[in-house]
Amino acid sequence: MGRRATALRGSTRTARWTRASILMRMTLFTTPWFRWMGRSSSGVRLPQGTNFPVVYSTTVQVDGKMIIGGYFTNVNGSTRANLARLNADGMLDLGFDPEVNNSVLSTTVQADGKIVIGGWFTAADGVARNHLARLNPDGSLDPGFDPNVNDTVWSAVMQADEKIVVGGWFTAVDGVARNRLARLNPDGSLDTGFNLNVDNPVYAITLQADGKIVIGGIFTGVGRMGRNHIARLANDAAPQSFNVSSATHVEWQRGGALPEAQSVAFDLSTDRGTTWVPLGIATRITGGWELTGLSLSTNSLVRARARVTGGQFNGSSGLVEAVAAFPFSTRPTVTNPITDFAVNEDAPNTVINLSVVFNDAETPPGNLNYFVQANTNAALLTATITARTNLILAYAPNQFGSAMITVRATDTAGLYVEDTFTVTVTQLQDGDPGEVDAGFNPSASGEVYSTTVQPDGKMIIAGTFTAVGGAPRNYLARLHADDALDLGFYPSANSGVYCTAVQADGKIIVAGSFTNLAGAARNRIARLNADGTPDTGFNPAVNGIIECSAVQTDGKIVIGGGFSTVNGMVRNYFARLNADGTVDQGFNPNVNSEVFSAAVQADGKIVMGGFFTSVAGQAAPISRG
């Protein structure tokens, strides 16, 4: 046995596919001895002896699983006769075990998930099947598919209309003369309209993007034409349509003689095809593929790319594609409507950025034309557009009441949308500016360190008090807008609460020196539902006092204080939690002393202050991270 080797044939070209799709044909066995395949009289390499396990063909399913066919009896220590399926991680699919009694040379998968195999075999899944068979997705034999080919099938490719082109050594299919090349209907019956005589074996078949058939082998004649080893054949019509029906949906319909796609991806170009960015992997639908849930920009190109296979053992793959352009003319939309609001008589001008209120598929929000269509109370306020996108509301002195404002946004095509809202101007209470509001007196029994106003106007107060307005409230309470105690909110803490923060969903972050809140063990930080009950899914453990907290727009929570660990992980004086209370492991500023205040800027940066003099080893008496 001159040398040890594995056998590889064919090639694979890929572009942005899963790792499973780049698997080449390779020996999967740990048996140490292999032989190079010998040569038949026709020049084709064949196995020598019985101890030559080899994988000839691999096909990747849409779900990432891999069909492998060849000449073997064992895969990953489990018995498998010449055909097996691997999960995407390379482990054997234990539920797929169709025994095939001789070598499998070609594998391909239909749109419905059924698997077509060709080769030397004469039985599949214990049933007579000469050289060509079809399996259901679970590996059981498809009993209605029995072409009865009289000799070896080397290559089989699938058309989009589910017809199957096969090539090999055979001279008859289902008892009808077909020399080395044939086409089957989807049910396995012979396509009687397809009959080209090839004078010697066909080993490789590929369908071009236009459906034409390319064959390779050791032949010198095809039909009545001389062709040395390679030829191209005409085929049936290959219809397709690529439709970008809206900014959210693309669909590629493929039929006829087009090559069946193994997977499809869509891409977007906004520079006339110079560069492309991925939109996503398509989902198979009846007759084609689609991708939904998009947000496409205008005047761009969308590309659909399909991975197709062919060649000897179906061991080669390539890409076919279609490109569509899409200008849209859709009406602008109100994406963030202006809500009704109230101001007092001395309020400064209100400025509203209209570019975040309206949106349009073709025109950037900053380039829409904005107009004040209606102002029902011009004596109360004036409404004007400045700097192209700013709506300015200016309030008249000593005027009270309401005004309904309507703003229109018009795109370059003349299509428009309107947004209407109401502004109420209220009279100030008696008293000079800065004078104590005599009507507000909650009367807490101890220090108040934190006040947080909820969107509904209620106020959360926290500190070291044990009563509010004479009613027991340990370190935490909530007031109505008129300063009356919220009697339904009573999450008692066992020690001081020094900071609170309200999340976008209305839940409340509470932090301080306590170890118990609302009857539940909570180490210095807790999250309450809007009604004051503990959020049972949120329970970080902090080993020291927390002086400050803030909620980011992504739901993460920053905390500062006198602690050194969070959830058992070293975090000196400052840390960030994920929304579920776990530690954000990618955030560790390593502050060298206590942090007393923290705030999150609009751009996401964090400002903090305290006793510290360095952050992440850099001098910083006050820091922004």
QUILIN-V97143 format. One record per residue. N is the residue number from 1. RES is the residue in one letter. PSI is psi in degrees with one decimal (NA if undefined). Layout:
[[N | RES | PSI] [N | RES | PSI]]
This chain:
[[1 | M | 92.2] [2 | G | -41.2] [3 | R | 164.8] [4 | R | 143.1] [5 | A | 162.1] [6 | T | 163.0] [7 | A | 126.1] [8 | L | 133.6] [9 | R | 154.1] [10 | G | 179.3] [11 | S | 163.3] [12 | T | 126.5] [13 | R | 134.1] [14 | T | 157.4] [15 | A | 105.7] [16 | R | 51.5] [17 | W | 172.2] [18 | T | 162.1] [19 | R | -26.6] [20 | A | -28.9] [21 | S | -11.6] [22 | I | 10.2] [23 | L | 124.5] [24 | M | 166.1] [25 | R | 122.6] [26 | M | 157.4] [27 | T | 132.9] [28 | L | 8.3] [29 | F | 153.3] [30 | T | -2.9] [31 | T | 128.1] [32 | P | -18.3] [33 | W | 127.6] [34 | F | 159.5] [35 | R | 148.5] [36 | W | 142.7] [37 | M | 138.7] [38 | G | -173.6] [39 | R | 135.5] [40 | S | 176.8] [41 | S | -21.6] [42 | S | -1.8] [43 | G | -1.8] [44 | V | 134.9] [45 | R | 133.3] [46 | L | 158.4] [47 | P | 147.4] [48 | Q | 129.3] [49 | G | -168.5] [50 | T | -8.5] [51 | N | 57.6] [52 | F | 72.5] [53 | P | 132.6] [54 | V | 145.2] [55 | V | 120.9] [56 | Y | -39.5] [57 | S | 138.9] [58 | T | 140.6] [59 | T | 131.4] [60 | V | 125.4] [61 | Q | 166.0] [62 | V | -33.1] [63 | D | 5.6] [64 | G | -11.1] [65 | K | 156.5] [66 | M | 127.8] [67 | I | 128.6] [68 | I | 134.7] [69 | G | 149.2] [70 | G | -142.7] [71 | Y | 90.9] [72 | F | 165.2] [73 | T | -1.4] [74 | N | 134.6] [75 | V | 122.2] [76 | N | 37.7] [77 | G | 0.3] [78 | S | 144.5] [79 | T | 127.2] [80 | R | 125.8] [81 | A | 90.2] [82 | N | -4.9] [83 | L | 135.4] [84 | A | 166.3] [85 | R | 135.0] [86 | L | 143.6] [87 | N | 169.4] [88 | A | -23.8] [89 | D | 5.2] [90 | G | -7.6] [91 | M | 150.1] [92 | L | 135.6] [93 | D | 103.4] [94 | L | -18.7] [95 | G | 1.1] [96 | F | 107.3] [97 | D | 66.1] [98 | P | 108.8] [99 | E | 130.9] [100 | V | 134.1] [101 | N | 1.9] [102 | N | -177.3] [103 | S | 139.2] [104 | V | 120.0] [105 | L | -20.4] [106 | S | 137.0] [107 | T | 140.2] [108 | T | 154.3] [109 | V | 132.6] [110 | Q | 170.9] [111 | A | -30.5] [112 | D | 5.3] [113 | G | -7.3] [114 | K | 154.4] [115 | I | 125.0] [116 | V | 129.4] [117 | I | 145.8] [118 | G | 156.8] [119 | G | -150.8] [120 | W | -12.0] [121 | F | 161.1] [122 | T | 3.0] [123 | A | 143.0] [124 | A | 129.9] [125 | D | 35.4] [126 | G | 6.8] [127 | V | 141.4] [128 | A | 123.7] [129 | R | 113.2] [130 | N | 99.6] [131 | H | -10.3] [132 | L | 132.1] [133 | A | 162.6] [134 | R | 134.4] [135 | L | 148.4] [136 | N | 164.3] [137 | P | -25.4] [138 | D | 1.3] [139 | G | -9.3] [140 | S | 153.6] [141 | L | 139.0] [142 | D | 105.4] [143 | P | -20.5] [144 | G | 0.2] [145 | F | 107.4] [146 | D | 79.5] [147 | P | -22.0] [148 | N | 68.6] [149 | V | 138.3] [150 | N | -0.3] [151 | D | -177.3] [152 | T | 136.3] [153 | V | 120.4] [154 | W | -29.5] [155 | S | 142.1] [156 | A | 129.4] [157 | V | 150.2] [158 | M | 129.8] [159 | Q | 162.8] [160 | A | -25.6] [161 | D | 11.2] [162 | E | 6.4] [163 | K | 152.9] [164 | I | 123.8] [165 | V | 127.1] [166 | V | 148.1] [167 | G | 156.5] [168 | G | -142.5] [169 | W | -11.0] [170 | F | 160.3] [171 | T | 0.8] [172 | A | 145.4] [173 | V | 119.9] [174 | D | 37.3] [175 | G | 0.3] [176 | V | 135.8] [177 | A | 124.6] [178 | R | 108.5] [179 | N | 99.9] [180 | R | -6.6] [181 | L | 135.1] [182 | A | 165.4] [183 | R | 137.7] [184 | L | 148.5] [185 | N | 166.6] [186 | P | -26.0] [187 | D | 2.0] [188 | G | -7.5] [189 | S | 156.9] [190 | L | 134.9] [191 | D | 101.4] [192 | T | -17.0] [193 | G | -0.8] [194 | F | 108.1] [195 | N | 95.1] [196 | L | 126.6] [197 | N | 120.9] [198 | V | 130.9] [199 | D | -7.6] [200 | N | 171.2] [201 | P | 145.8] [202 | V | 123.5] [203 | Y | -20.5] [204 | A | 138.1] [205 | I | 136.9] [206 | T | 140.4] [207 | L | 128.6] [208 | Q | 171.9] [209 | A | -26.8] [210 | D | 5.5] [211 | G | -10.0] [212 | K | 150.9] [213 | I | 127.3] [214 | V | 128.4] [215 | I | 150.3] [216 | G | 150.1] [217 | G | -147.6] [218 | I | 20.5] [219 | F | 162.0] [220 | T | -1.6] [221 | G | 137.9] [222 | V | 120.2] [223 | G | -127.2] [224 | R | 12.8] [225 | M | 141.0] [226 | G | 125.2] [227 | R | 118.1] [228 | N | 97.3] [229 | H | -13.4] [230 | I | 140.9] [231 | A | 158.3] [232 | R | 137.2] [233 | L | 145.6] [234 | A | 161.4] [235 | N | 179.9] [236 | D | 176.0] [237 | A | 149.1] [238 | A | 73.3] [239 | P | 146.1] [240 | Q | 154.8] [241 | S | 133.0] [242 | F | 113.3] [243 | N | 120.5] [244 | V | 90.5] [245 | S | -23.9] [246 | S | 178.8] [247 | A | -5.9] [248 | T | -5.9] [249 | H | 132.7] [250 | V | 148.2] [251 | E | 134.1] [252 | W | 109.4] [253 | Q | 130.6] [254 | R | 134.9] [255 | G | -169.3] [256 | G | -135.6] [257 | A | 5.7] [258 | L | 148.6] [259 | P | 137.4] [260 | E | 132.8] [261 | A | 135.8] [262 | Q | -33.4] [263 | S | 158.1] [264 | V | 138.4] [265 | A | 148.1] [266 | F | 142.8] [267 | D | 160.8] [268 | L | 138.3] [269 | S | 131.6] [270 | T | 7.4] [271 | D | 40.9] [272 | R | 32.0] [273 | G | 4.3] [274 | T | -44.2] [275 | T | 155.1] [276 | W | 144.1] [277 | V | 143.8] [278 | P | 139.0] [279 | L | -30.3] [280 | G | 171.5] [281 | I | 134.4] [282 | A | 160.1] [283 | T | 137.2] [284 | R | 135.0] [285 | I | 175.0] [286 | T | 118.9] [287 | G | 0.3] [288 | G | -145.0] [289 | W | 152.4] [290 | E | 161.7] [291 | L | 129.0] [292 | T | 175.8] [293 | G | 25.6] [294 | L | 171.8] [295 | S | 81.0] [296 | L | 141.7] [297 | S | 158.9] [298 | T | 164.2] [299 | N | 51.5] [300 | S | 177.4] [301 | L | 141.9] [302 | V | 133.0] [303 | R | 134.2] [304 | A | 130.3] [305 | R | 128.7] [306 | A | 137.9] [307 | R | 124.3] [308 | V | 153.1] [309 | T | 160.6] [310 | G | -160.9] [311 | G | 179.8] [312 | Q | 133.7] [313 | F | 15.5] [314 | N | 37.5] [315 | G | 2.5] [316 | S | 151.5] [317 | S | 153.7] [318 | G | -171.3] [319 | L | 137.9] [320 | V | 150.7] [321 | E | 163.3] [322 | A | 148.9] [323 | V | 138.2] [324 | A | 143.7] [325 | A | 151.8] [326 | F | 102.5] [327 | P | 135.4] [328 | F | 154.1] [329 | S | 72.9] [330 | T | 151.7] [331 | R | 143.0] [332 | P | 159.3] [333 | T | 157.6] [334 | V | 105.1] [335 | T | -30.5] [336 | N | 80.9] [337 | P | 147.5] [338 | I | 123.2] [339 | T | 153.3] [340 | D | 143.4] [341 | F | 166.2] [342 | A | 146.4] [343 | V | 162.6] [344 | N | 171.3] [345 | E | -23.9] [346 | D | 13.5] [347 | A | 143.1] [348 | P | 172.5] [349 | N | 143.2] [350 | T | 130.2] [351 | V | 124.2] [352 | I | 124.5] [353 | N | 106.8] [354 | L | -17.6] [355 | S | -18.8] [356 | V | -6.2] [357 | V | -40.1] [358 | F | 157.8] [359 | N | 151.5] [360 | D | 142.8] [361 | A | -29.7] [362 | E | -33.2] [363 | T | 126.5] [364 | P | 144.0] [365 | P | -34.5] [366 | G | -13.5] [367 | N | 1.5] [368 | L | 155.6] [369 | N | 125.5] [370 | Y | 139.6] [371 | F | 145.1] [372 | V | 106.7] [373 | Q | -28.5] [374 | A | 142.7] [375 | N | 105.2] [376 | T | -5.5] [377 | N | 75.9] [378 | A | -21.7] [379 | A | -24.6] [380 | L | -41.6] [381 | L | 159.3] [382 | T | 146.7] [383 | A | 117.3] [384 | T | 156.7] [385 | I | 126.1] [386 | T | 160.8] [387 | A | 31.0] [388 | R | -39.5] [389 | T | -3.7] [390 | N | 126.4] [391 | L | 119.6] [392 | I | 122.8] [393 | L | 116.9] [394 | A | 129.1] [395 | Y | 133.9] [396 | A | 143.5] [397 | P | 145.5] [398 | N | 29.5] [399 | Q | 136.6] [400 | F | 154.1] [401 | G | -157.6] [402 | S | 153.2] [403 | A | 138.7] [404 | M | 124.7] [405 | I | 133.7] [406 | T | 125.7] [407 | V | 134.3] [408 | R | 138.0] [409 | A | 126.4] [410 | T | 134.3] [411 | D | -177.9] [412 | T | -18.4] [413 | A | 0.0] [414 | G | 2.6] [415 | L | 145.8] [416 | Y | 165.9] [417 | V | 153.7] [418 | E | 151.2] [419 | D | 131.7] [420 | T | 137.2] [421 | F | 165.6] [422 | T | 135.3] [423 | V | 130.3] [424 | T | 127.6] [425 | V | 123.8] [426 | T | 156.1] [427 | Q | 138.6] [428 | L | 149.9] [429 | Q | 158.7] [430 | D | 148.1] [431 | G | 152.7] [432 | D | 157.9] [433 | P | 133.2] [434 | G | -9.4] [435 | E | 143.0] [436 | V | 135.4] [437 | D | 106.3] [438 | A | -19.0] [439 | G | -2.3] [440 | F | 110.7] [441 | N | 76.3] [442 | P | -29.1] [443 | S | 79.5] [444 | A | 148.3] [445 | S | -9.2] [446 | G | -169.9] [447 | E | 142.5] [448 | V | 118.8] [449 | Y | -16.3] [450 | S | 135.1] [451 | T | 129.2] [452 | T | 125.5] [453 | V | 128.3] [454 | Q | 162.8] [455 | P | -27.3] [456 | D | 5.9] [457 | G | -13.0] [458 | K | 154.2] [459 | M | 130.0] [460 | I | 128.6] [461 | I | 145.8] [462 | A | 152.5] [463 | G | -137.9] [464 | T | 16.1] [465 | F | 161.7] [466 | T | 1.1] [467 | A | 149.5] [468 | V | 122.4] [469 | G | 29.5] [470 | G | -7.2] [471 | A | 140.7] [472 | P | 128.3] [473 | R | 107.0] [474 | N | 98.9] [475 | Y | -7.3] [476 | L | 135.1] [477 | A | 167.2] [478 | R | 137.7] [479 | L | 146.9] [480 | H | 169.8] [481 | A | -25.6] [482 | D | 12.8] [483 | D | 1.9] [484 | A | 142.6] [485 | L | 134.5] [486 | D | 102.2] [487 | L | -20.8] [488 | G | -0.7] [489 | F | 106.2] [490 | Y | 64.1] [491 | P | 85.9] [492 | S | 133.0] [493 | A | 158.5] [494 | N | 3.6] [495 | S | -177.8] [496 | G | 144.3] [497 | V | 122.1] [498 | Y | -14.0] [499 | C | 148.7] [500 | T | 155.3] [501 | A | 141.2] [502 | V | 127.2] [503 | Q | 168.2] [504 | A | -28.8] [505 | D | 5.6] [506 | G | -10.1] [507 | K | 157.1] [508 | I | 124.3] [509 | I | 129.1] [510 | V | 131.6] [511 | A | 154.4] [512 | G | -132.8] [513 | S | 3.4] [514 | F | 159.8] [515 | T | 2.4] [516 | N | 134.9] [517 | L | 128.5] [518 | A | 36.1] [519 | G | 5.3] [520 | A | 140.9] [521 | A | 121.8] [522 | R | 121.5] [523 | N | 92.1] [524 | R | -12.6] [525 | I | 144.4] [526 | A | 165.2] [527 | R | 132.1] [528 | L | 146.0] [529 | N | 168.3] [530 | A | -24.7] [531 | D | 2.4] [532 | G | -3.5] [533 | T | 150.3] [534 | P | 142.1] [535 | D | 104.3] [536 | T | -18.9] [537 | G | 4.1] [538 | F | 110.5] [539 | N | 66.2] [540 | P | 154.4] [541 | A | 115.1] [542 | V | 134.6] [543 | N | 6.7] [544 | G | 176.4] [545 | I | 143.8] [546 | I | 124.9] [547 | E | -23.9] [548 | C | 154.3] [549 | S | 153.9] [550 | A | 147.1] [551 | V | 127.9] [552 | Q | 166.6] [553 | T | -24.9] [554 | D | 5.7] [555 | G | -8.5] [556 | K | 156.5] [557 | I | 125.1] [558 | V | 140.9] [559 | I | 146.4] [560 | G | 155.7] [561 | G | -139.6] [562 | G | 23.1] [563 | F | 168.5] [564 | S | -13.1] [565 | T | 150.1] [566 | V | 122.9] [567 | N | 35.0] [568 | G | -1.0] [569 | M | 141.4] [570 | V | 120.8] [571 | R | 101.8] [572 | N | 104.6] [573 | Y | -15.3] [574 | F | 137.7] [575 | A | 167.2] [576 | R | 134.8] [577 | L | 145.9] [578 | N | 168.0] [579 | A | -24.4] [580 | D | 3.1] [581 | G | -6.5] [582 | T | 158.3] [583 | V | 134.0] [584 | D | 101.8] [585 | Q | -16.3] [586 | G | 5.9] [587 | F | 110.0] [588 | N | 82.0] [589 | P | -14.2] [590 | N | 66.3] [591 | V | 145.9] [592 | N | 1.0] [593 | S | -176.5] [594 | E | 146.6] [595 | V | 126.0] [596 | F | -18.1] [597 | S | 148.9] [598 | A | 143.4] [599 | A | 145.8] [600 | V | 123.7] [601 | Q | 168.7] [602 | A | -29.9] [603 | D | 5.3] [604 | G | -9.9] [605 | K | 155.2] [606 | I | 127.1] [607 | V | 133.0] [608 | M | 153.1] [609 | G | 156.9] [610 | G | -153.3] [611 | F | -10.1] [612 | F | 158.2] [613 | T | -5.8] [614 | S | 148.0] [615 | V | 124.4] [616 | A | 36.2] [617 | G | 0.8] [618 | Q | 139.2] [619 | A | 128.2] [620 | A | 87.2] [621 | P | -28.5] [622 | I | 141.6] [623 | S | 150.4] [624 | R | 124.7] [625 | G | NA]]
